[in-house]
Amino acid sequence: MGECVTVSEKKEFIQWFLNRYELARREAAWLLNYLCSDDQLLKRTHFVDSLRHLSKTLLISTRCVRMTPFRFTKNKRVSADVETAFYDLRSNKKEDLYISLSFKDKSTCPEYAAVLEVNPMERQDLVQDTLLGLLAEMILDESVRDFRKKELYRRIDAALENGDEEQFLQLTEQWLEIVENRY
């Protein structure tokens, strides 16, 4: 996933995409062509997989998938009208625009992967999820360690009750290893 996708790479991708796929809403092709004609606008355009938590987005689908054909969202206001999106893009060229495309085999398409960027809001979620995952792993490790210690206590007691010195020494060695290494 590219983080610093150039304007020319975006233009090249859009032209490739329009030549290869038929859009569910034909007017959306006109909108993508308009994007290609304006470098300032294209510079602030980002292709992302997820549109969650973003203020200005476009969802554009092709005929080969069963998805919403077209959706423009700005500040939680949703429109299916391509003209509404066009007028907003033309009037607000200094605002970032995030586009998600829905088309067949998108997940294995190298052309799309080359222009794909990470949703900045998803990045924050990813960091939080990673931290929560690490915390959960630490808690799980501690629980497993506590369980192993309790189980060793039980087995050591049983070895003592049975007078099994060899078993007792072996289990005591394991217990010391857990305590000393915090393993």
MARMARRO-655307 format. One record per atom (N, C-alpha, C): atom name; x, y, z. Coordinates in nm, 4 decimals. Layout:
<atoms>
> CA, X, Y, Z
...
</atoms>
This chain:
<atoms>
> N, 0.0834, -0.1177, 0.0000
> CA, 0.0000, 0.0000, 0.0000
> C, 0.0879, 0.1242, 0.0000
> N, 0.0698, 0.2067, -0.1015
> CA, 0.1483, 0.3281, -0.1094
> C, 0.0979, 0.4350, -0.0155
> N, 0.1913, 0.5039, 0.0491
> CA, 0.1542, 0.6147, 0.1363
> C, 0.1689, 0.7458, 0.0612
> N, 0.2582, 0.7519, -0.0346
> CA, 0.2875, 0.8750, -0.1049
> C, 0.2629, 0.8502, -0.2538
> N, 0.1390, 0.8410, -0.2907
> CA, 0.1031, 0.8114, -0.4286
> C, 0.1019, 0.9432, -0.5064
> N, 0.1709, 0.9459, -0.6193
> CA, 0.1805, 1.0686, -0.6978
> C, 0.0530, 1.0928, -0.7777
> N, 0.0382, 1.2174, -0.8217
> CA, -0.0768, 1.2559, -0.9033
> C, -0.0764, 1.1757, -1.0330
> N, 0.0400, 1.1602, -1.0935
> CA, 0.0467, 1.0856, -1.2201
> C, 0.0098, 0.9381, -1.2012
> N, 0.0480, 0.8800, -1.0881
> CA, 0.0099, 0.7407, -1.0608
> C, -0.1420, 0.7288, -1.0448
> N, -0.2015, 0.8264, -0.9790
> CA, -0.3474, 0.8250, -0.9613
> C, -0.4175, 0.8402, -1.0953
> N, -0.3694, 0.9316, -1.1797
> CA, -0.4281, 0.9512, -1.3138
> C, -0.4195, 0.8219, -1.3947
> N, -0.3008, 0.7637, -1.3925
> CA, -0.2781, 0.6401, -1.4683
> C, -0.3728, 0.5294, -1.4205
> N, -0.3875, 0.5187, -1.2885
> CA, -0.4763, 0.4161, -1.2352
> C, -0.6212, 0.4420, -1.2756
> N, -0.6671, 0.5652, -1.2626
> CA, -0.8072, 0.5969, -1.2971
> C, -0.8341, 0.5649, -1.4435
> N, -0.7417, 0.6017, -1.5318
> CA, -0.7600, 0.5710, -1.6745
> C, -0.7630, 0.4198, -1.6973
> N, -0.6736, 0.3483, -1.6308
> CA, -0.6720, 0.2020, -1.6419
> C, -0.8055, 0.1450, -1.5946
> N, -0.8518, 0.1930, -1.4805
> CA, -0.9756, 0.1453, -1.4207
> C, -1.0945, 0.1716, -1.5129
> N, -1.1036, 0.2931, -1.5661
> CA, -1.2165, 0.3285, -1.6539
> C, -1.2139, 0.2491, -1.7846
> N, -1.0958, 0.2163, -1.8333
> CA, -1.0845, 0.1368, -1.9565
> C, -1.1191, -0.0101, -1.9339
> N, -1.1051, -0.0562, -1.8119
> CA, -1.1242, -0.1985, -1.7830
> C, -1.2635, -0.2327, -1.7300
> N, -1.3264, -0.1405, -1.6566
> CA, -1.4520, -0.1707, -1.5889
> C, -1.5652, -0.0776, -1.6322
> N, -1.6851, -0.1329, -1.6287
> CA, -1.8056, -0.0539, -1.6544
> C, -1.8673, -0.0208, -1.5192
> N, -1.8845, 0.1067, -1.4935
> CA, -1.9354, 0.1496, -1.3643
> C, -2.0861, 0.1308, -1.3548
> N, -2.1332, 0.1011, -1.2356
> CA, -2.2762, 0.0813, -1.2129
> C, -2.3530, 0.2110, -1.2399
> N, -2.2923, 0.3245, -1.2118
> CA, -2.3490, 0.4559, -1.2447
> C, -2.2556, 0.5217, -1.3455
> N, -2.3018, 0.5363, -1.4685
> CA, -2.2171, 0.5905, -1.5751
> C, -2.1647, 0.7304, -1.5440
> N, -2.2444, 0.8088, -1.4716
> CA, -2.2027, 0.9453, -1.4377
> C, -2.0764, 0.9445, -1.3506
> N, -2.0550, 0.8360, -1.2783
> CA, -1.9370, 0.8259, -1.1926
> C, -1.8094, 0.8267, -1.2774
> N, -1.8163, 0.7728, -1.3992
> CA, -1.7009, 0.7757, -1.4896
> C, -1.6681, 0.9212, -1.5250
> N, -1.7703, 0.9989, -1.5482
> CA, -1.7523, 1.1417, -1.5768
> C, -1.6831, 1.2100, -1.4583
> N, -1.7233, 1.1750, -1.3380
> CA, -1.6646, 1.2328, -1.2173
> C, -1.5165, 1.1930, -1.2034
> N, -1.4855, 1.0674, -1.2280
> CA, -1.3458, 1.0227, -1.2219
> C, -1.2604, 1.0912, -1.3286
> N, -1.3178, 1.1123, -1.4475
> CA, -1.2460, 1.1855, -1.5521
> C, -1.2214, 1.3302, -1.5097
> N, -1.3193, 1.3894, -1.4422
> CA, -1.3025, 1.5256, -1.3917
> C, -1.1865, 1.5303, -1.2914
> N, -1.1790, 1.4312, -1.2042
> CA, -1.0684, 1.4244, -1.1081
> C, -0.9340, 1.4228, -1.1807
> N, -0.9267, 1.3455, -1.2880
> CA, -0.8023, 1.3351, -1.3647
> C, -0.7616, 1.4674, -1.4277
> N, -0.8569, 1.5545, -1.4537
> CA, -0.8275, 1.6815, -1.5205
> C, -0.7805, 1.7900, -1.4240
> N, -0.7840, 1.7630, -1.2937
> CA, -0.7492, 1.8656, -1.1957
> C, -0.6434, 1.8122, -1.0989
> N, -0.5186, 1.8510, -1.1219
> CA, -0.4079, 1.8007, -1.0398
> C, -0.4212, 1.8403, -0.8930
> N, -0.4702, 1.9624, -0.8698
> CA, -0.4866, 2.0088, -0.7312
> C, -0.5846, 1.9190, -0.6560
> N, -0.6928, 1.8860, -0.7218
> CA, -0.7941, 1.7989, -0.6617
> C, -0.7411, 1.6561, -0.6467
> N, -0.6732, 1.6080, -0.7476
> CA, -0.6218, 1.4714, -0.7454
> C, -0.5126, 1.4550, -0.6391
> N, -0.4408, 1.5623, -0.6128
> CA, -0.3372, 1.5572, -0.5094
> C, -0.3986, 1.5289, -0.3720
> N, -0.5206, 1.5736, -0.3497
> CA, -0.5880, 1.5561, -0.2207
> C, -0.6852, 1.4371, -0.2229
> N, -0.6759, 1.3571, -0.3280
> CA, -0.7609, 1.2389, -0.3418
> C, -0.6826, 1.1163, -0.2976
> N, -0.7486, 1.0313, -0.2197
> CA, -0.6837, 0.9122, -0.1654
> C, -0.7731, 0.7906, -0.1882
> N, -0.7151, 0.6833, -0.2377
> CA, -0.7878, 0.5579, -0.2542
> C, -0.7663, 0.4743, -0.1282
> N, -0.8755, 0.4328, -0.0672
> CA, -0.8695, 0.3555, 0.0568
> C, -0.9691, 0.2398, 0.0499
> N, -0.9462, 0.1391, 0.1325
> CA, -1.0399, 0.0265, 0.1393
> C, -1.1596, 0.0579, 0.2282
> N, -1.1336, 0.1274, 0.3365
> CA, -1.2391, 0.1557, 0.4336
> C, -1.2665, 0.3053, 0.4393
> N, -1.3942, 0.3402, 0.4389
> CA, -1.4338, 0.4807, 0.4444
> C, -1.4801, 0.5216, 0.5837
> N, -1.4625, 0.4332, 0.6805
> CA, -1.5091, 0.4608, 0.8169
> C, -1.4435, 0.5846, 0.8750
> N, -1.5242, 0.6655, 0.9409
> CA, -1.4794, 0.7826, 1.0161
> C, -1.4166, 0.8925, 0.9302
> N, -1.4378, 0.8921, 0.8014
> CA, -1.3812, 0.9953, 0.7153
> C, -1.4900, 1.0954, 0.6770
> N, -1.4525, 1.2223, 0.6644
> CA, -1.5536, 1.3262, 0.6470
> C, -1.6033, 1.3418, 0.5032
> N, -1.5201, 1.3124, 0.4047
> CA, -1.5614, 1.3321, 0.2649
> C, -1.5211, 1.2094, 0.1836
> N, -1.6207, 1.1322, 0.1401
> CA, -1.5909, 1.0046, 0.0754
> C, -1.6761, 0.9807, -0.0491
> N, -1.6226, 0.8968, -0.1353
> CA, -1.6948, 0.8459, -0.2519
> C, -1.6840, 0.6940, -0.2521
> N, -1.7960, 0.6296, -0.2730
> CA, -1.7973, 0.4853, -0.2957
> C, -1.8459, 0.4667, -0.4387
> N, -1.7645, 0.4036, -0.5201
> CA, -1.7988, 0.3820, -0.6606
> C, -1.7874, 0.2330, -0.6896
> N, -1.8936, 0.1776, -0.7476
> CA, -1.8959, 0.0338, -0.7770
> C, -1.9088, 0.0089, -0.9269
> N, -1.8614, -0.1068, -0.9658
> CA, -1.8743, -0.1485, -1.1057
> C, -1.9957, -0.2395, -1.1192
> N, -2.0303, -0.2695, -1.2428
> CA, -2.1459, -0.3563, -1.2680
> C, -2.1186, -0.5019, -1.2285
> N, -1.9940, -0.5390, -1.2151
> CA, -1.9594, -0.6795, -1.1884
> C, -1.9683, -0.7172, -1.0401
> N, -2.0108, -0.6242, -0.9539
> CA, -2.0276, -0.6546, -0.8119
> C, -2.1644, -0.6069, -0.7657
> N, -2.2129, -0.6674, -0.6602
> CA, -2.3419, -0.6275, -0.6033
> C, -2.3172, -0.5395, -0.4818
> N, -2.2977, -0.4128, -0.5085
> CA, -2.2721, -0.3147, -0.4038
> C, -2.3515, -0.1890, -0.4370
> N, -2.3545, -0.0972, -0.3423
> CA, -2.4147, 0.0328, -0.3672
> C, -2.3440, 0.0920, -0.4890
> N, -2.4192, 0.1341, -0.5915
> CA, -2.3558, 0.1830, -0.7151
> C, -2.2698, 0.3080, -0.6939
> N, -2.3238, 0.4028, -0.6159
> CA, -2.2523, 0.5286, -0.5939
> C, -2.3013, 0.5900, -0.4632
> N, -2.2047, 0.6396, -0.3855
> CA, -2.2433, 0.7091, -0.2630
> C, -2.1399, 0.8176, -0.2334
> N, -2.1902, 0.9376, -0.2129
> CA, -2.1052, 1.0495, -0.1740
> C, -2.1438, 1.0876, -0.0320
> N, -2.0439, 1.0979, 0.0547
> CA, -2.0691, 1.1345, 0.1937
> C, -1.9796, 1.2520, 0.2296
> N, -2.0420, 1.3507, 0.2929
> CA, -1.9648, 1.4638, 0.3441
> C, -2.0235, 1.5038, 0.4780
> N, -1.9385, 1.4994, 0.5793
> CA, -1.9803, 1.5350, 0.7155
> C, -2.1095, 1.4633, 0.7559
> N, -2.1131, 1.3342, 0.7315
> CA, -2.2233, 1.2450, 0.7683
> C, -2.3503, 1.2652, 0.6859
> N, -2.3464, 1.3492, 0.5839
> CA, -2.4594, 1.3649, 0.4918
> C, -2.4320, 1.2767, 0.3710
> N, -2.5291, 1.1951, 0.3355
> CA, -2.5101, 1.0954, 0.2306
> C, -2.5966, 1.1302, 0.1095
> N, -2.5371, 1.1131, -0.0092
> CA, -2.6096, 1.1390, -0.1332
> C, -2.5723, 1.0326, -0.2348
> N, -2.6685, 0.9961, -0.3159
> CA, -2.6434, 0.9024, -0.4246
> C, -2.6345, 0.9773, -0.5574
> N, -2.6346, 1.1104, -0.5519
> CA, -2.6338, 1.1960, -0.6700
> C, -2.4912, 1.2340, -0.7084
> N, -2.4507, 1.1973, -0.8286
> CA, -2.3160, 1.2260, -0.8767
> C, -2.2955, 1.3759, -0.8924
> N, -2.3988, 1.4490, -0.9355
> CA, -2.3866, 1.5942, -0.9525
> C, -2.3581, 1.6648, -0.8206
> N, -2.4193, 1.6186, -0.7131
> CA, -2.3937, 1.6761, -0.5813
> C, -2.2463, 1.6606, -0.5464
> N, -2.1931, 1.5446, -0.5736
> CA, -2.0512, 1.5195, -0.5470
> C, -1.9644, 1.6096, -0.6351
> N, -2.0001, 1.6211, -0.7622
> CA, -1.9230, 1.7040, -0.8551
> C, -1.9176, 1.8490, -0.8074
> N, -2.0309, 1.9060, -0.7733
> CA, -2.0335, 2.0461, -0.7296
> C, -1.9533, 2.0662, -0.6021
> N, -1.9598, 1.9706, -0.5124
> CA, -1.8818, 1.9816, -0.3899
> C, -1.7318, 1.9728, -0.4190
> N, -1.6926, 1.8787, -0.5040
> CA, -1.5504, 1.8634, -0.5384
> C, -1.4980, 1.9888, -0.6078
> N, -1.5763, 2.0428, -0.6985
> CA, -1.5344, 2.1625, -0.7719
> C, -1.5228, 2.2837, -0.6805
> N, -1.6108, 2.2925, -0.5809
> CA, -1.6135, 2.4080, -0.4905
> C, -1.5154, 2.3970, -0.3744
> N, -1.4739, 2.2765, -0.3402
> CA, -1.3897, 2.2554, -0.2217
> C, -1.2650, 2.1746, -0.2560
> N, -1.1812, 2.2306, -0.3395
> CA, -1.0634, 2.1592, -0.3889
> C, -0.9558, 2.1393, -0.2836
> N, -0.9660, 2.2097, -0.1720
> CA, -0.8629, 2.1984, -0.0686
> C, -0.8985, 2.0967, 0.0386
> N, -1.0088, 2.0258, 0.0203
> CA, -1.0493, 1.9230, 0.1164
> C, -1.0039, 1.7863, 0.0663
> N, -0.9605, 1.7034, 0.1591
> CA, -0.9229, 1.5673, 0.1223
> C, -1.0465, 1.4872, 0.0821
> N, -1.0301, 1.4043, -0.0182
> CA, -1.1361, 1.3168, -0.0669
> C, -1.0848, 1.1736, -0.0601
> N, -1.1666, 1.0848, -0.0057
> CA, -1.1301, 0.9443, 0.0066
> C, -1.2252, 0.8624, -0.0795
> N, -1.1682, 0.7802, -0.1657
> CA, -1.2473, 0.6998, -0.2595
> C, -1.2233, 0.5520, -0.2320
> N, -1.3338, 0.4792, -0.2278
> CA, -1.3255, 0.3339, -0.2209
> C, -1.3947, 0.2792, -0.3444
> N, -1.3272, 0.1928, -0.4151
> CA, -1.3832, 0.1323, -0.5354
> C, -1.4227, -0.0118, -0.5060
> N, -1.5366, -0.0506, -0.5579
> CA, -1.5808, -0.1894, -0.5444
> C, -1.5852, -0.2511, -0.6833
> N, -1.5002, -0.3506, -0.7048
> CA, -1.4964, -0.4183, -0.8336
> C, -1.4452, -0.5605, -0.8139
> N, -1.4720, -0.6432, -0.9115
> CA, -1.4351, -0.7837, -0.9042
> C, -1.2826, -0.7980, -0.8927
> N, -1.2400, -0.8884, -0.8056
> CA, -1.0988, -0.9199, -0.7849
> C, -1.0163, -0.8017, -0.7350
> N, -1.0813, -0.7097, -0.6665
> CA, -1.0114, -0.5911, -0.6152
> C, -0.8990, -0.6295, -0.5184
> N, -0.9208, -0.7324, -0.4382
> CA, -0.8215, -0.7699, -0.3375
> C, -0.6929, -0.8265, -0.3984
> N, -0.6982, -0.8703, -0.5228
> CA, -0.5786, -0.9258, -0.5871
> C, -0.5295, -0.8394, -0.7034
> N, -0.5794, -0.7179, -0.7116
> CA, -0.5467, -0.6290, -0.8231
> C, -0.4219, -0.5459, -0.7899
> N, -0.3091, -0.5705, -0.8570
> CA, -0.1866, -0.4953, -0.8269
> C, -0.1966, -0.3469, -0.8625
> N, -0.2753, -0.3139, -0.9644
> CA, -0.2920, -0.1741, -1.0034
> C, -0.3597, -0.0948, -0.8912
> N, -0.4613, -0.1569, -0.8298
> CA, -0.5319, -0.0915, -0.7197
> C, -0.4422, -0.0843, -0.5955
> N, -0.3716, -0.1918, -0.5680
> CA, -0.2821, -0.1948, -0.4517
> C, -0.1751, -0.0862, -0.4617
> N, -0.1345, -0.0523, -0.5831
> CA, -0.0297, 0.0483, -0.6024
> C, -0.0745, 0.1886, -0.5615
> N, -0.2044, 0.2162, -0.5694
> CA, -0.2535, 0.3502, -0.5327
> C, -0.3259, 0.3506, -0.3988
> N, -0.3395, 0.2342, -0.3400
> CA, -0.4148, 0.2215, -0.2149
> C, -0.3370, 0.2799, -0.0979
> N, -0.4066, 0.3572, -0.0167
> CA, -0.3474, 0.4170, 0.1028
> C, -0.4248, 0.3672, 0.2243
> N, -0.3679, 0.3865, 0.3407
> CA, -0.4336, 0.3454, 0.4647
> C, -0.5216, 0.4593, 0.5135
> N, -0.6441, 0.4270, 0.5471
> CA, -0.7363, 0.5243, 0.6063
> C, -0.6707, 0.5759, 0.7343
> N, -0.6489, 0.7081, 0.7459
> CA, -0.5807, 0.7599, 0.8645
> C, -0.6537, 0.7281, 0.9950
> N, -0.7839, 0.7172, 0.9896
> CA, -0.8608, 0.6826, 1.1098
> C, -0.8440, 0.5342, 1.1421
> N, -0.8313, 0.4515, 1.0400
> CA, -0.8094, 0.3082, 1.0608
> C, -0.6723, 0.2832, 1.1231
> N, -0.5741, 0.3668, 1.0856
> CA, -0.4400, 0.3530, 1.1418
> C, -0.4458, 0.3705, 1.2935
> N, -0.5236, 0.4696, 1.3402
> CA, -0.5381, 0.4905, 1.4838
> C, -0.6049, 0.3695, 1.5477
> N, -0.7085, 0.3166, 1.4820
> CA, -0.7751, 0.1974, 1.5325
> C, -0.6789, 0.0788, 1.5372
> N, -0.5917, 0.0681, 1.4359
> CA, -0.4957, -0.0418, 1.4292
> C, -0.3984, -0.0353, 1.5461
> N, -0.3503, 0.0849, 1.5782
> CA, -0.2586, 0.1009, 1.6916
> C, -0.3289, 0.0602, 1.8205
> N, -0.4521, 0.1077, 1.8368
> CA, -0.5283, 0.0742, 1.9576
> C, -0.5537, -0.0765, 1.9651
> N, -0.5921, -0.1361, 1.8533
> CA, -0.6153, -0.2810, 1.8509
> C, -0.4878, -0.3579, 1.8833
> N, -0.3742, -0.3116, 1.8327
> CA, -0.2471, -0.3770, 1.8603
> C, -0.2145, -0.3709, 2.0085
> N, -0.2325, -0.2535, 2.0675
> CA, -0.2059, -0.2390, 2.2110
> C, -0.2991, -0.3267, 2.2937
> N, -0.4274, -0.3283, 2.2570
> CA, -0.5218, -0.4135, 2.3297
> C, -0.4868, -0.5608, 2.3135
> N, -0.4413, -0.5983, 2.1937
> CA, -0.3992, -0.7363, 2.1687
> C, -0.2797, -0.7752, 2.2544
> N, -0.1835, -0.6835, 2.2646
> CA, -0.0662, -0.7112, 2.3489
> C, -0.1054, -0.7239, 2.4957
> N, -0.1941, -0.6379, 2.5408
> CA, -0.2409, -0.6447, 2.6788
> C, -0.3135, -0.7771, 2.7040
> N, -0.3988, -0.8162, 2.6106
> CA, -0.4709, -0.9435, 2.6247
> C, -0.3728, -1.0608, 2.6275
> N, -0.2695, -1.0534, 2.5442
> CA, -0.1689, -1.1602, 2.5413
> C, -0.0931, -1.1681, 2.6736
> N, -0.0612, -1.0522, 2.7316
> CA, 0.0086, -1.0506, 2.8612
> C, -0.0788, -1.1109, 2.9709
> N, -0.2065, -1.0764, 2.9694
> CA, -0.2992, -1.1305, 3.0695
> C, -0.3128, -1.2810, 3.0523
> N, -0.3237, -1.3252, 2.9279
> CA, -0.3345, -1.4687, 2.9002
> C, -0.2078, -1.5428, 2.9447
> N, -0.0918, -1.4852, 2.9144
> CA, 0.0346, -1.5468, 2.9578
> C, 0.0400, -1.5596, 3.1097
> N, -0.0004, -1.4558, 3.1790
> CA, -0.0005, -1.4582, 3.3261
> C, -0.0970, -1.5648, 3.3779
> N, -0.2128, -1.5772, 3.3138
> CA, -0.3103, -1.6794, 3.3551
> C, -0.2558, -1.8201, 3.3344
> N, -0.1910, -1.8408, 3.2207
> CA, -0.1316, -1.9721, 3.1916
> C, -0.0223, -2.0029, 3.2932
> N, 0.0620, -1.9028, 3.3242
> CA, 0.1686, -1.9200, 3.4230
> C, 0.1092, -1.9561, 3.5598
> N, 0.0042, -1.8839, 3.6015
> CA, -0.0609, -1.9131, 3.7298
> C, -0.1185, -2.0545, 3.7315
> N, -0.1817, -2.0940, 3.6198
> CA, -0.2382, -2.2284, 3.6114
> C, -0.1282, -2.3340, 3.6235
> N, -0.0171, -2.3113, 3.5494
> CA, 0.0933, -2.4083, 3.5533
> C, 0.1514, -2.4192, 3.6944
> N, 0.1653, -2.3045, 3.7635
> CA, 0.2180, -2.3064, 3.9001
> C, 0.1247, -2.3849, 3.9933
> N, -0.0052, -2.3591, 3.9822
> CA, -0.1018, -2.4289, 4.0681
> C, -0.1014, -2.5789, 4.0396
> N, -0.0929, -2.6116, 3.9114
> CA, -0.0900, -2.7524, 3.8728
> C, 0.0373, -2.8194, 3.9260
> N, 0.1505, -2.7498, 3.9185
> CA, 0.2756, -2.8046, 3.9723
> C, 0.2671, -2.8208, 4.1248
> N, 0.2070, -2.7216, 4.1958
> CA, 0.1862, -2.7344, 4.3404
> C, 0.1089, -2.8625, 4.3719
> N, 0.0010, -2.8828, 4.2952
> CA, -0.0836, -3.0004, 4.3177
> C, -0.0039, -3.1289, 4.2948
> N, 0.0747, -3.1316, 4.1858
> CA, 0.1513, -3.2509, 4.1537
> C, 0.2665, -3.2723, 4.2538
> N, 0.3266, -3.1624, 4.3016
> CA, 0.4331, -3.1730, 4.4036
> C, 0.3747, -3.2304, 4.5320
> N, 0.2570, -3.1791, 4.5724
> CA, 0.1904, -3.2323, 4.6920
> C, 0.1623, -3.3814, 4.6764
> N, 0.1143, -3.4205, 4.5574
> CA, 0.0843, -3.5623, 4.5327
> C, 0.2123, -3.6466, 4.5402
> N, 0.3231, -3.5937, 4.4858
> CA, 0.4506, -3.6667, 4.4906
> C, 0.4972, -3.6828, 4.6352
> N, 0.4769, -3.5791, 4.7167
> CA, 0.5137, -3.5878, 4.8590
> C, 0.4281, -3.6906, 4.9312
> N, 0.2965, -3.6852, 4.9049
> CA, 0.2051, -3.7812, 4.9696
> C, 0.2388, -3.9243, 4.9318
> N, 0.2828, -3.9439, 4.8077
> CA, 0.3148, -4.0786, 4.7596
> C, 0.4587, -4.1185, 4.7918
> N, 0.5363, -4.0218, 4.8424
> CA, 0.6756, -4.0516, 4.8764
> C, 0.7628, -4.0705, 4.7535
> N, 0.7244, -4.0105, 4.6410
> CA, 0.7983, -4.0246, 4.5149
> C, 0.9016, -3.9111, 4.5047
> N, 1.0230, -3.9414, 4.5588
> CA, 1.1278, -3.8396, 4.5663
> C, 1.1728, -3.7934, 4.4279
> N, 1.1854, -3.8857, 4.3343
> CA, 1.2294, -3.8517, 4.1986
> C, 1.1296, -3.7567, 4.1319
> N, 1.0018, -3.7911, 4.1422
> CA, 0.8953, -3.7056, 4.0855
> C, 0.8968, -3.5693, 4.1553
> N, 0.9122, -3.5689, 4.2879
> CA, 0.9151, -3.4446, 4.3654
> C, 1.0285, -3.3537, 4.3167
> N, 1.1491, -3.4079, 4.3013
> CA, 1.2641, -3.3285, 4.2578
> C, 1.2454, -3.2742, 4.1163
> N, 1.1919, -3.3571, 4.0296
> CA, 1.1673, -3.3164, 3.8915
> C, 1.0645, -3.2030, 3.8869
> N, 0.9551, -3.2151, 3.9603
> CA, 0.8507, -3.1125, 3.9611
> C, 0.8979, -2.9834, 4.0295
> N, 0.9767, -2.9976, 4.1338
> CA, 1.0314, -2.8811, 4.2029
> C, 1.1234, -2.8026, 4.1097
> N, 1.2000, -2.8749, 4.0292
> CA, 1.2887, -2.8108, 3.9323
> C, 1.2065, -2.7319, 3.8299
> N, 1.0967, -2.7897, 3.7824
> CA, 1.0082, -2.7198, 3.6887
> C, 0.9479, -2.5952, 3.7535
> N, 0.9069, -2.6085, 3.8805
> CA, 0.8461, -2.4957, 3.9513
> C, 0.9473, -2.3816, 3.9671
> N, 1.0722, -2.4147, 4.0029
> CA, 1.1770, -2.3133, 4.0176
> C, 1.2045, -2.2432, 3.8837
> N, 1.2018, -2.3203, 3.7765
> CA, 1.2216, -2.2638, 3.6432
> C, 1.1129, -2.1617, 3.6109
> N, 0.9893, -2.1928, 3.6434
> CA, 0.8776, -2.0995, 3.6196
> C, 0.8937, -1.9751, 3.7033
> N, 0.9268, -1.9913, 3.8300
> CA, 0.9392, -1.8767, 3.9209
> C, 1.0580, -1.7886, 3.8831
> N, 1.1706, -1.8476, 3.8536
> CA, 1.2927, -1.7713, 3.8243
> C, 1.2866, -1.7021, 3.6879
> N, 1.2356, -1.7690, 3.5901
> CA, 1.2317, -1.7149, 3.4535
> C, 1.1036, -1.6414, 3.4202
> N, 1.0066, -1.6490, 3.5075
> CA, 0.8745, -1.5907, 3.4814
> C, 0.8217, -1.6469, 3.3492
> N, 0.8473, -1.7765, 3.3281
> CA, 0.8066, -1.8456, 3.2056
> C, 0.6684, -1.9022, 3.2194
</atoms>
